[in-house]
Amino acid sequence: MLSKVVPLKGSFMVTAIVGFLISLLYIYRQLGNKTWGFTFMLFFAAMFIASIISMTSSPSMPELEKKE
């Protein structure tokens, strides 16, 4: 089962990190809404894992821009 890994932008990883921190500090702790806080943290953690997989498995950028 081989799958193609799509290179993601760096802003995707930044969004995942910021979203996780906001979910942890504001939704989970400040508002006290533990169900939604956990759900958002899980979602942004999945985004972060996807960006790590994309970063380690994708081909390097100069190979993508090859013109023949």
Beta strands, then each sheet from edge to edge (+ up, - down):
end
